[in-house]
Amino acid sequence: MNFTNKTVIITGASAGIGKVLAIKLAQQGANLVLAARNKTSLETTARECIQKGGQAIAVPTDVTNSEACQKLIEASLAAFGAIDCLVNNAGIGMSVRFDEIKDLSIFEKIMKVNYLGSVYCTYYALPHLKNSRGLLVAISSLTGKTGVPTRSGYAASKHALQGFFDSLRVELRGTGVDVLVVSPGFVATDIRQRILGADGTPVKATLDNEEQKAMSAEVCVDLILKAMSDRKRELVMTLKGKLGLWLKLLAPNLIDSIAANAVSSQNAKS
């Protein structure tokens, strides 16, 4: 897939993976529709994309609102006349044990952003993606493949995302629309500055030696762009992530122990 003059919608485009992806697509001459809640940051991303050679519009959008998602698609069509790719990237995280949660609405909030936001945007974009024989992209996580302690709500939302797009891929056979699910590991973005804590409000959460362990957003996006260009069905990042999926099938108790020990070690150092 060549992205020159192709119209690409990216949710969560004001920072992190979404912003880097937008800028790199702009360098390829794409028409970009950028969505996020933070209008100021979104407009900054749009200006940077234009400076890099692409066309870009900023459409402030709360993906938890289905009507806002519909207006996002309408704005895309009004600006560029077609939709060739939708990247469902908007997301929030959490860092708390289930038995320590004080506000159960955290689960509803995470599910609305990470899962239903993608459902809403996809629903309104799909007829136009069929017309263009385009590409659907879901930015999931390795936690969409296996459960992770202190991330129960986040993992549940990403499992839902994986199941939805796996199902949709089968339904769309023969339409010309391809579905790519991306499962990164730890990526060095500011998402952990907005992770939800026990009371449902954002807390800063970092990993031990995070800078050494995390993949850069630039490397992550380069891998995503290659998978998008090849119209792959799935991208699981990192060798450890790929090995973990095999171990989950062959030795599930071992995977549980590794995850539990990693969290215990982190808690002991905090």
Backbone as CSV, one residue per row, in Angstrom:
resi,resn,N_x,N_y,N_z,CA_x,CA_y,CA_z,C_x,C_y,C_z
1,MET,0.852,-1.195,0.000,0.000,0.000,0.000,0.880,1.233,0.000
2,ASN,0.674,2.091,-0.992,1.379,3.356,-1.083,0.490,4.443,-0.480
3,PHE,1.031,5.242,0.425,0.210,6.200,1.154,0.174,7.594,0.531
4,THR,0.869,7.791,-0.577,0.823,9.087,-1.248,-0.603,9.400,-1.700
5,ASN,-1.104,10.547,-1.266,-2.466,11.002,-1.596,-3.564,10.087,-1.039
6,LYS,-3.219,9.194,-0.129,-4.219,8.369,0.531,-4.696,9.077,1.798
7,THR,-5.976,8.937,2.088,-6.543,9.580,3.270,-6.527,8.606,4.439
8,VAL,-5.833,9.009,5.503,-5.661,8.163,6.679,-6.200,8.896,7.905
9,ILE,-7.123,8.255,8.615,-7.637,8.782,9.884,-6.862,8.122,11.009
10,ILE,-6.381,8.917,11.959,-5.659,8.389,13.117,-6.297,8.942,14.379
11,THR,-6.801,8.067,15.230,-7.290,8.514,16.540,-6.132,8.488,17.533
12,GLY,-6.248,9.288,18.583,-5.145,9.384,19.536,-3.904,9.973,18.889
13,ALA,-4.109,10.965,18.014,-3.005,11.491,17.201,-2.287,12.677,17.832
14,SER,-2.654,13.046,19.051,-2.053,14.243,19.653,-0.709,13.965,20.308
15,ALA,-0.379,12.682,20.533,0.868,12.353,21.222,1.233,10.891,20.946
16,GLY,2.427,10.511,21.380,2.837,9.111,21.350,2.867,8.486,19.970
17,ILE,2.456,7.228,19.904,2.475,6.469,18.655,1.664,7.174,17.573
18,GLY,0.495,7.682,17.936,-0.366,8.330,16.958,0.287,9.531,16.309
19,LYS,0.956,10.353,17.098,1.616,11.541,16.557,2.778,11.165,15.656
20,VAL,3.607,10.243,16.098,4.760,9.832,15.294,4.302,9.195,13.984
21,LEU,3.263,8.378,14.058,2.723,7.746,12.858,2.213,8.797,11.875
22,ALA,1.522,9.802,12.386,0.995,10.872,11.527,2.123,11.597,10.805
23,ILE,3.171,11.934,11.526,4.287,12.676,10.930,4.993,11.839,9.868
24,LYS,5.187,10.563,10.135,5.864,9.693,9.158,4.991,9.476,7.922
25,LEU,3.692,9.406,8.096,2.798,9.292,6.943,2.779,10.594,6.140
26,ALA,2.883,11.720,6.842,2.947,13.014,6.154,4.171,13.082,5.253
27,GLN,5.268,12.504,5.704,6.489,12.483,4.898,6.302,11.670,3.623
28,GLN,5.310,10.780,3.619,5.006,9.996,2.423,3.913,10.643,1.569
29,GLY,3.453,11.830,1.971,2.481,12.563,1.175,1.041,12.166,1.407
30,ALA,0.747,11.647,2.598,-0.626,11.223,2.906,-1.503,12.418,3.259
31,ASN,-2.820,12.228,3.090,-3.813,13.174,3.597,-4.249,12.675,4.965
32,LEU,-4.061,13.465,5.985,-4.250,12.998,7.355,-5.421,13.684,8.049
33,VAL,-6.230,12.856,8.691,-7.312,13.348,9.540,-6.940,12.936,10.959
34,LEU,-6.660,13.905,11.796,-6.113,13.649,13.125,-7.176,13.877,14.188
35,ALA,-7.367,12.885,15.036,-8.410,12.942,16.058,-7.824,12.708,17.447
36,ALA,-8.305,13.471,18.400,-7.961,13.319,19.815,-8.797,14.334,20.583
37,ARG,-8.770,14.262,21.900,-9.549,15.207,22.694,-8.832,16.533,22.901
38,ASN,-7.500,16.503,22.939,-6.721,17.705,23.220,-6.542,18.533,21.943
39,LYS,-7.347,19.564,21.801,-7.359,20.360,20.578,-6.012,21.028,20.318
40,THR,-5.409,21.590,21.347,-4.142,22.309,21.170,-3.042,21.384,20.678
41,SER,-2.884,20.241,21.334,-1.852,19.282,20.932,-2.140,18.715,19.551
42,LEU,-3.408,18.511,19.262,-3.809,17.967,17.968,-3.443,18.929,16.844
43,GLU,-3.700,20.209,17.061,-3.376,21.208,16.044,-1.868,21.333,15.857
44,THR,-1.112,21.120,16.924,0.349,21.120,16.808,0.811,19.971,15.921
45,THR,0.220,18.794,16.126,0.550,17.640,15.281,0.214,17.940,13.826
46,ALA,-0.941,18.535,13.580,-1.362,18.848,12.210,-0.365,19.795,11.541
47,ARG,0.084,20.809,12.271,1.055,21.750,11.697,2.363,21.042,11.342
48,GLU,2.807,20.152,12.210,4.044,19.421,11.939,3.888,18.523,10.717
49,CYS,2.721,17.925,10.551,2.467,17.070,9.389,2.506,17.878,8.099
50,ILE,1.926,19.061,8.119,1.919,19.924,6.937,3.345,20.350,6.592
51,GLN,4.132,20.648,7.625,5.524,21.030,7.406,6.329,19.893,6.786
52,LYS,5.917,18.650,7.048,6.630,17.484,6.523,6.159,17.078,5.131
53,GLY,5.190,17.796,4.575,4.801,17.550,3.203,3.445,16.915,2.997
54,GLY,2.728,16.611,4.074,1.400,16.028,3.934,0.315,17.082,4.072
55,GLN,-0.899,16.683,3.802,-2.053,17.520,4.119,-2.665,16.979,5.406
56,ALA,-3.149,17.867,6.269,-3.657,17.406,7.558,-4.729,18.341,8.082
57,ILE,-5.746,17.738,8.687,-6.750,18.503,9.417,-6.870,17.922,10.819
58,ALA,-7.139,18.777,11.772,-7.340,18.363,13.159,-8.833,18.362,13.462
59,VAL,-9.334,17.242,13.938,-10.751,17.119,14.272,-10.858,16.668,15.735
60,PRO,-10.972,17.603,16.688,-11.095,17.214,18.095,-12.248,16.233,18.281
61,THR,-11.956,15.081,18.866,-12.935,14.003,18.944,-12.791,13.224,20.244
62,ASP,-13.919,12.982,20.891,-13.976,12.063,22.025,-14.533,10.749,21.486
63,VAL,-13.670,9.738,21.351,-14.100,8.497,20.699,-15.115,7.714,21.515
64,THR,-15.326,8.087,22.766,-16.348,7.397,23.566,-17.756,7.855,23.196
65,ASN,-17.853,8.873,22.350,-19.139,9.419,21.906,-19.365,8.999,20.454
66,SER,-20.357,8.168,20.209,-20.567,7.641,18.861,-20.890,8.748,17.861
67,GLU,-21.623,9.777,18.291,-21.948,10.882,17.386,-20.692,11.657,17.000
68,ALA,-19.770,11.788,17.939,-18.505,12.467,17.631,-17.704,11.659,16.611
69,CYS,-17.765,10.338,16.723,-17.062,9.478,15.766,-17.686,9.597,14.377
70,GLN,-18.997,9.700,14.331,-19.676,9.884,13.047,-19.256,11.214,12.408
71,LYS,-19.167,12.258,13.215,-18.765,13.570,12.696,-17.310,13.546,12.225
72,LEU,-16.485,12.742,12.881,-15.090,12.598,12.450,-15.030,12.041,11.028
73,ILE,-15.825,11.019,10.761,-15.844,10.421,9.427,-16.397,11.423,8.409
74,GLU,-17.432,12.142,8.790,-18.017,13.144,7.885,-17.008,14.246,7.571
75,ALA,-16.236,14.660,8.561,-15.218,15.688,8.343,-14.128,15.188,7.404
76,SER,-13.794,13.917,7.518,-12.774,13.319,6.645,-13.229,13.344,5.193
77,LEU,-14.487,12.960,4.975,-15.034,12.936,3.615,-15.155,14.343,3.042
78,ALA,-15.556,15.286,3.888,-15.702,16.668,3.429,-14.356,17.250,3.016
79,ALA,-13.303,16.869,3.715,-11.981,17.436,3.432,-11.297,16.762,2.258
80,PHE,-11.417,15.433,2.173,-10.615,14.700,1.194,-11.409,13.796,0.245
81,GLY,-12.701,13.621,0.506,-13.546,12.908,-0.437,-13.535,11.401,-0.355
82,ALA,-12.630,10.827,0.399,-12.547,9.365,0.517,-11.808,9.010,1.795
83,ILE,-11.896,7.742,2.184,-11.145,7.230,3.336,-10.454,5.950,2.890
84,ASP,-9.140,5.926,3.023,-8.358,4.763,2.604,-7.853,3.925,3.773
85,CYS,-7.765,4.530,4.936,-7.235,3.802,6.088,-7.737,4.455,7.380
86,LEU,-8.143,3.622,8.318,-8.514,4.079,9.658,-7.606,3.401,10.665
87,VAL,-6.869,4.198,11.433,-5.993,3.672,12.477,-6.626,3.955,13.832
88,ASN,-7.143,2.916,14.474,-7.745,3.044,15.802,-6.636,2.938,16.845
89,ASN,-6.197,4.103,17.311,-5.029,4.159,18.193,-5.330,4.737,19.571
90,ALA,-6.432,5.453,19.727,-6.738,6.092,21.012,-6.808,5.055,22.130
91,GLY,-6.224,5.379,23.274,-6.259,4.419,24.377,-5.808,5.016,25.700
92,ILE,-6.239,4.395,26.785,-5.787,4.736,28.132,-5.452,3.437,28.867
93,GLY,-4.640,3.547,29.917,-4.210,2.362,30.658,-4.604,2.432,32.127
94,MET,-4.147,1.437,32.877,-4.392,1.393,34.310,-3.222,0.714,34.995
95,SER,-3.067,0.942,36.291,-2.030,0.277,37.070,-2.510,0.120,38.505
96,VAL,-3.245,-0.978,38.760,-3.762,-1.246,40.096,-4.299,-2.680,40.156
97,ARG,-4.079,-3.347,41.279,-4.659,-4.674,41.466,-6.178,-4.557,41.548
98,PHE,-6.858,-5.582,41.059,-8.315,-5.553,41.065,-8.874,-5.405,42.475
99,ASP,-8.262,-6.076,43.463,-8.798,-6.019,44.825,-8.431,-4.728,45.556
100,GLU,-7.721,-3.822,44.877,-7.396,-2.525,45.467,-8.194,-1.388,44.829
101,ILE,-8.994,-1.708,43.802,-9.762,-0.685,43.100,-10.848,-0.107,44.005
102,LYS,-10.971,1.214,44.008,-11.971,1.899,44.831,-13.149,2.421,44.001
103,ASP,-12.968,2.502,42.693,-14.017,3.030,41.806,-14.135,2.108,40.596
104,LEU,-15.216,1.332,40.543,-15.389,0.360,39.465,-15.625,1.016,38.103
105,SER,-15.917,2.308,38.071,-16.143,2.979,36.794,-14.878,2.980,35.935
106,ILE,-13.730,2.665,36.538,-12.489,2.583,35.780,-12.628,1.584,34.633
107,PHE,-13.367,0.495,34.872,-13.535,-0.527,33.833,-14.384,0.000,32.679
108,GLU,-15.423,0.723,33.016,-16.282,1.292,31.982,-15.518,2.335,31.166
109,LYS,-14.722,3.167,31.836,-13.970,4.219,31.156,-12.958,3.620,30.176
110,ILE,-12.216,2.616,30.634,-11.211,1.989,29.782,-11.864,1.276,28.601
111,MET,-12.963,0.582,28.853,-13.624,-0.146,27.773,-14.178,0.819,26.728
112,LYS,-14.701,1.953,27.161,-15.255,2.928,26.214,-14.175,3.491,25.296
113,VAL,-13.021,3.807,25.856,-11.953,4.395,25.047,-11.265,3.333,24.189
114,ASN,-10.808,2.263,24.824,-9.954,1.291,24.146,-10.705,0.365,23.203
115,TYR,-11.957,0.085,23.507,-12.715,-0.865,22.690,-13.852,-0.193,21.915
116,LEU,-14.803,0.406,22.638,-15.972,0.956,21.960,-15.612,2.121,21.039
117,GLY,-14.602,2.896,21.372,-14.175,3.973,20.485,-13.780,3.445,19.118
118,SER,-13.100,2.296,19.111,-12.716,1.668,17.839,-13.928,1.120,17.106
119,VAL,-14.868,0.559,17.860,-16.093,0.039,17.243,-16.864,1.171,16.567
120,TYR,-17.030,2.292,17.271,-17.790,3.417,16.728,-17.142,3.963,15.447
121,CYS,-15.842,4.233,15.514,-15.151,4.799,14.351,-15.192,3.832,13.170
122,THR,-14.991,2.560,13.454,-14.998,1.558,12.396,-16.369,1.450,11.754
123,TYR,-17.418,1.512,12.554,-18.775,1.387,12.042,-19.072,2.456,10.985
124,TYR,-18.709,3.700,11.298,-19.020,4.800,10.385,-18.044,4.872,9.204
125,ALA,-16.834,4.378,9.393,-15.846,4.433,8.311,-15.975,3.271,7.332
126,LEU,-16.524,2.147,7.778,-16.483,0.912,6.995,-17.082,1.024,5.588
127,PRO,-18.254,1.635,5.408,-18.788,1.727,4.035,-17.826,2.423,3.071
128,HIS,-17.102,3.407,3.563,-16.180,4.168,2.724,-14.878,3.400,2.502
129,LEU,-14.477,2.601,3.487,-13.310,1.741,3.313,-13.605,0.635,2.297
130,LYS,-14.850,0.181,2.263,-15.231,-0.797,1.237,-15.126,-0.177,-0.152
131,ASN,-15.524,1.073,-0.280,-15.444,1.758,-1.571,-14.003,1.884,-2.054
132,SER,-13.099,2.130,-1.124,-11.690,2.333,-1.485,-10.862,1.057,-1.398
133,ARG,-11.500,-0.050,-0.950,-10.776,-1.303,-0.693,-9.584,-1.004,0.227
134,GLY,-9.919,-0.371,1.338,-8.912,0.185,2.232,-8.449,-0.735,3.342
135,LEU,-7.902,-0.109,4.378,-7.241,-0.835,5.456,-7.734,-0.359,6.816
136,LEU,-8.084,-1.318,7.669,-8.425,-1.065,9.069,-7.249,-1.472,9.945
137,VAL,-6.859,-0.592,10.857,-5.749,-0.888,11.761,-6.208,-0.693,13.193
138,ALA,-5.906,-1.663,14.049,-6.189,-1.551,15.477,-4.868,-1.641,16.233
139,ILE,-4.551,-0.611,17.008,-3.351,-0.642,17.837,-3.742,-1.268,19.173
140,SER,-3.411,-2.539,19.309,-3.744,-3.292,20.516,-2.532,-3.324,21.441
141,SER,-2.203,-4.477,21.979,-1.105,-4.619,22.930,-0.852,-6.102,23.143
142,LEU,0.326,-6.433,23.639,0.572,-7.822,24.023,-0.371,-8.253,25.143
143,THR,-0.899,-7.283,25.900,-1.880,-7.628,26.938,-3.225,-8.007,26.331
144,GLY,-3.371,-7.804,25.030,-4.549,-8.300,24.332,-4.435,-9.775,24.008
145,LYS,-3.255,-10.340,24.271,-2.995,-11.758,24.024,-2.964,-12.569,25.314
146,THR,-2.530,-11.929,26.397,-2.423,-12.638,27.673,-2.636,-11.662,28.826
147,GLY,-3.194,-12.138,29.922,-3.465,-11.267,31.060,-2.197,-10.812,31.757
148,VAL,-2.250,-9.607,32.318,-1.102,-9.029,33.019,-1.565,-8.478,34.360
149,PRO,-0.896,-8.822,35.460,-1.295,-8.308,36.770,-1.280,-6.780,36.801
150,THR,-2.209,-6.205,37.522,-2.427,-4.765,37.695,-2.958,-4.092,36.429
151,ARG,-3.215,-4.870,35.385,-3.719,-4.307,34.124,-5.030,-4.989,33.714
152,SER,-5.791,-5.483,34.668,-6.956,-6.317,34.353,-7.938,-5.640,33.411
153,GLY,-8.300,-4.388,33.697,-9.249,-3.675,32.847,-8.666,-3.364,31.479
154,TYR,-7.388,-3.001,31.457,-6.704,-2.709,30.197,-6.606,-3.973,29.346
155,ALA,-6.191,-5.074,29.971,-6.084,-6.334,29.247,-7.439,-6.773,28.704
156,ALA,-8.491,-6.588,29.494,-9.837,-6.962,29.049,-10.244,-6.155,27.818
157,SER,-9.941,-4.860,27.823,-10.311,-4.009,26.685,-9.542,-4.398,25.433
158,LYS,-8.280,-4.773,25.593,-7.479,-5.152,24.438,-7.844,-6.562,23.938
159,HIS,-8.252,-7.449,24.845,-8.787,-8.745,24.410,-10.059,-8.533,23.589
160,ALA,-10.904,-7.609,24.040,-12.131,-7.300,23.301,-11.795,-6.740,21.922
161,LEU,-10.809,-5.856,21.868,-10.384,-5.263,20.602,-9.890,-6.348,19.647
162,GLN,-9.072,-7.246,20.163,-8.543,-8.341,19.345,-9.681,-9.207,18.803
163,GLY,-10.611,-9.576,19.659,-11.728,-10.414,19.234,-12.610,-9.740,18.207
164,PHE,-12.856,-8.450,18.396,-13.697,-7.707,17.458,-13.082,-7.677,16.069
165,PHE,-11.806,-7.313,15.990,-11.179,-7.171,14.677,-10.857,-8.524,14.036
166,ASP,-10.613,-9.557,14.835,-10.467,-10.897,14.265,-11.776,-11.336,13.613
167,SER,-12.885,-11.066,14.292,-14.202,-11.410,13.741,-14.497,-10.607,12.485
168,LEU,-14.189,-9.316,12.545,-14.476,-8.440,11.412,-13.642,-8.834,10.194
169,ARG,-12.420,-9.271,10.427,-11.552,-9.683,9.315,-12.209,-10.800,8.501
170,VAL,-12.799,-11.746,9.203,-13.452,-12.862,8.529,-14.687,-12.370,7.766
171,GLU,-15.465,-11.495,8.400,-16.663,-10.961,7.758,-16.333,-10.181,6.489
172,LEU,-15.148,-9.577,6.452,-14.792,-8.699,5.338,-14.048,-9.420,4.214
173,ARG,-13.903,-10.712,4.332,-13.258,-11.472,3.251,-13.992,-11.233,1.934
174,GLY,-13.241,-10.919,0.911,-13.827,-10.700,-0.406,-14.251,-9.269,-0.680
175,THR,-14.179,-8.400,0.330,-14.591,-7.002,0.130,-13.429,-6.115,-0.303
176,GLY,-12.203,-6.607,-0.148,-11.033,-5.790,-0.450,-10.521,-5.008,0.733
177,VAL,-11.245,-5.058,1.856,-10.807,-4.369,3.073,-9.968,-5.326,3.905
178,ASP,-8.746,-4.918,4.243,-7.867,-5.730,5.085,-7.874,-5.200,6.514
179,VAL,-7.607,-6.093,7.456,-7.613,-5.749,8.882,-6.268,-6.124,9.490
180,LEU,-5.616,-5.150,10.097,-4.329,-5.348,10.759,-4.481,-5.054,12.249
181,VAL,-4.089,-6.017,13.084,-4.048,-5.811,14.535,-2.585,-5.754,14.966
182,VAL,-2.203,-4.653,15.620,-0.831,-4.423,16.057,-0.733,-4.641,17.556
183,SER,0.245,-5.443,17.982,0.411,-5.739,19.409,1.814,-5.375,19.863
184,PRO,2.022,-4.096,20.228,3.332,-3.696,20.755,3.525,-4.195,22.187
185,GLY,4.780,-4.163,22.623,5.084,-4.379,24.030,5.172,-3.020,24.702
186,PHE,6.193,-2.823,25.550,6.376,-1.524,26.189,6.987,-0.542,25.196
187,VAL,6.327,0.590,25.008,6.798,1.628,24.096,6.990,2.913,24.890
188,ALA,8.069,3.614,24.603,8.412,4.830,25.352,7.547,5.999,24.896
189,THR,6.342,6.082,25.428,5.445,7.208,25.163,4.980,7.759,26.507
190,ASP,4.166,8.813,26.446,3.690,9.432,27.684,2.366,8.835,28.164
191,ILE,1.941,7.682,27.607,0.668,7.098,28.030,0.671,6.775,29.518
192,ARG,1.859,6.436,30.061,1.913,6.086,31.477,1.859,7.299,32.395
193,GLN,1.850,8.491,31.786,1.612,9.694,32.584,0.129,9.864,32.873
194,ARG,-0.728,9.090,32.166,-2.177,9.240,32.309,-2.852,7.927,32.687
195,ILE,-2.082,6.998,33.231,-2.642,5.709,33.636,-3.580,5.904,34.826
196,LEU,-4.672,5.157,34.826,-5.662,5.282,35.896,-5.273,4.440,37.103
197,GLY,-5.462,5.040,38.286,-5.142,4.353,39.522,-6.374,3.824,40.227
198,ALA,-6.244,3.489,41.512,-7.298,2.810,42.267,-8.609,3.595,42.321
199,ASP,-8.513,4.930,42.360,-9.725,5.746,42.466,-10.224,6.240,41.111
200,GLY,-9.625,5.740,40.027,-10.078,6.106,38.693,-9.494,7.389,38.149
201,THR,-8.560,8.006,38.886,-7.921,9.230,38.411,-6.508,8.907,37.933
202,PRO,-5.952,9.740,37.042,-4.628,9.442,36.480,-3.525,9.474,37.532
203,VAL,-2.612,8.532,37.411,-1.416,8.489,38.253,-0.226,8.259,37.342
204,LYS,0.937,8.675,37.769,2.143,8.427,36.990,2.660,7.043,37.344
205,ALA,2.828,6.208,36.329,3.318,4.849,36.549,4.503,4.595,35.640
206,THR,5.623,4.180,36.225,6.814,3.884,35.429,7.325,2.500,35.771
207,LEU,8.083,1.941,34.849,8.694,0.642,35.061,10.136,0.821,35.482
208,ASP,10.659,-0.165,36.184,12.065,-0.142,36.554,12.915,-0.151,35.283
209,ASN,13.874,0.791,35.189,14.732,0.895,34.006,13.903,0.996,32.724
210,GLU,12.816,1.757,32.784,11.885,1.817,31.657,12.543,2.268,30.368
211,GLU,13.426,3.254,30.455,14.050,3.764,29.239,14.866,2.689,28.540
212,GLN,15.492,1.780,29.313,16.285,0.733,28.711,15.402,-0.384,28.159
213,LYS,14.265,-0.629,28.794,13.409,-1.744,28.408,12.435,-1.403,27.278
214,ALA,12.021,-0.154,27.192,10.952,0.215,26.263,11.486,0.452,24.856
215,MET,10.664,0.086,23.869,10.948,0.389,22.473,10.628,1.857,22.211
216,SER,11.411,2.503,21.381,11.110,3.897,21.056,9.876,3.967,20.175
217,ALA,9.162,5.085,20.257,7.977,5.266,19.429,8.339,5.246,17.953
218,GLU,9.526,5.751,17.612,9.951,5.793,16.210,10.148,4.387,15.650
219,VAL,10.801,3.524,16.409,11.001,2.139,15.954,9.671,1.424,15.861
220,CYS,8.818,1.628,16.860,7.486,1.022,16.863,6.702,1.421,15.618
221,VAL,6.717,2.697,15.290,5.953,3.198,14.144,6.529,2.689,12.827
222,ASP,7.848,2.565,12.738,8.445,2.015,11.519,7.942,0.590,11.261
223,LEU,7.815,-0.188,12.327,7.300,-1.554,12.195,5.827,-1.538,11.787
224,ILE,5.074,-0.612,12.368,3.649,-0.492,12.015,3.497,-0.105,10.556
225,LEU,4.274,0.860,10.101,4.180,1.318,8.713,4.506,0.197,7.733
226,LYS,5.505,-0.608,8.065,5.853,-1.740,7.191,4.695,-2.726,7.126
227,ALA,4.079,-3.016,8.277,2.942,-3.942,8.305,1.744,-3.366,7.556
228,MET,1.525,-2.058,7.682,0.439,-1.407,6.951,0.690,-1.456,5.446
229,SER,1.913,-1.153,5.047,2.261,-1.165,3.633,2.076,-2.553,3.027
230,ASP,2.420,-3.594,3.805,2.284,-4.983,3.339,0.880,-5.529,3.545
231,ARG,0.029,-4.721,4.173,-1.355,-5.127,4.482,-1.388,-6.474,5.200
232,LYS,-0.553,-6.583,6.224,-0.517,-7.796,7.034,-1.773,-7.901,7.890
233,ARG,-2.044,-9.083,8.404,-3.192,-9.290,9.273,-2.830,-9.047,10.729
234,GLU,-1.565,-9.210,11.083,-1.184,-9.080,12.490,0.292,-8.732,12.602
235,LEU,0.604,-7.946,13.623,1.987,-7.598,13.929,2.196,-7.730,15.431
236,VAL,2.960,-8.726,15.828,3.339,-8.916,17.225,4.786,-8.465,17.354
237,MET,5.023,-7.432,18.152,6.364,-6.867,18.264,7.180,-7.580,19.337
238,THR,8.463,-7.582,19.153,9.498,-8.113,20.040,9.535,-9.639,20.048
239,LEU,10.740,-10.153,20.110,10.951,-11.599,20.179,10.348,-12.164,21.461
240,LYS,10.483,-11.410,22.562,9.927,-11.866,23.837,8.407,-12.016,23.739
241,GLY,7.767,-11.075,23.047,6.321,-11.152,22.878,5.907,-12.373,22.077
242,LYS,6.640,-12.668,21.017,6.327,-13.827,20.186,6.559,-15.134,20.943
243,LEU,7.669,-15.199,21.692,7.942,-16.391,22.485,6.889,-16.589,23.575
244,GLY,6.430,-15.457,24.128,5.419,-15.539,25.179,4.129,-16.174,24.692
245,LEU,3.760,-15.908,23.441,2.538,-16.502,22.900,2.663,-18.016,22.768
246,TRP,3.844,-18.478,22.369,4.064,-19.927,22.288,4.085,-20.555,23.671
247,LEU,4.753,-19.877,24.618,4.822,-20.409,25.983,3.445,-20.473,26.624
248,LYS,2.577,-19.513,26.279,1.222,-19.528,26.836,0.483,-20.791,26.417
249,LEU,0.742,-21.259,25.201,0.112,-22.494,24.718,0.746,-23.732,25.339
250,LEU,2.078,-23.693,25.483,2.805,-24.886,25.924,2.963,-24.968,27.435
251,ALA,3.127,-23.809,28.085,3.373,-23.801,29.531,2.696,-22.588,30.156
252,PRO,1.358,-22.573,30.198,0.631,-21.382,30.688,0.965,-21.004,32.129
253,ASN,1.220,-21.998,32.991,1.553,-21.691,34.385,2.881,-20.938,34.485
254,LEU,3.803,-21.252,33.582,5.092,-20.560,33.569,4.916,-19.095,33.230
255,ILE,4.051,-18.803,32.257,3.784,-17.417,31.883,3.180,-16.661,33.058
256,ASP,2.250,-17.289,33.785,1.648,-16.656,34.956,2.711,-16.319,35.993
257,SER,3.632,-17.258,36.223,4.683,-17.056,37.220,5.626,-15.922,36.824
258,ILE,5.973,-15.879,35.520,6.858,-14.816,35.036,6.205,-13.451,35.226
259,ALA,4.927,-13.356,34.885,4.210,-12.082,35.018,4.094,-11.674,36.484
260,ALA,3.759,-12.635,37.353,3.612,-12.344,38.783,4.938,-11.906,39.396
261,ASN,6.028,-12.587,39.031,7.340,-12.251,39.574,7.805,-10.882,39.122
262,ALA,7.484,-10.531,37.881,7.882,-9.221,37.361,7.203,-8.104,38.138
263,VAL,5.907,-8.287,38.435,5.174,-7.273,39.184,5.650,-7.216,40.633
264,SER,5.907,-8.383,41.234,6.389,-8.423,42.627,7.736,-7.740,42.749
265,SER,8.602,-7.974,41.772,9.923,-7.344,41.779,9.822,-5.839,41.664
266,GLN,8.910,-5.380,40.803,8.708,-3.952,40.615,8.155,-3.306,41.883
267,ASN,7.208,-3.968,42.531,6.599,-3.425,43.765,7.622,-3.341,44.879
268,ALA,8.532,-4.314,44.932,9.536,-4.340,45.982,10.527,-3.171,45.864
269,LYS,10.710,-2.698,44.618,11.656,-1.607,44.383,11.004,-0.239,44.472
270,SER,9.672,-0.201,44.474,8.960,1.090,44.475,8.765,1.615,45.892
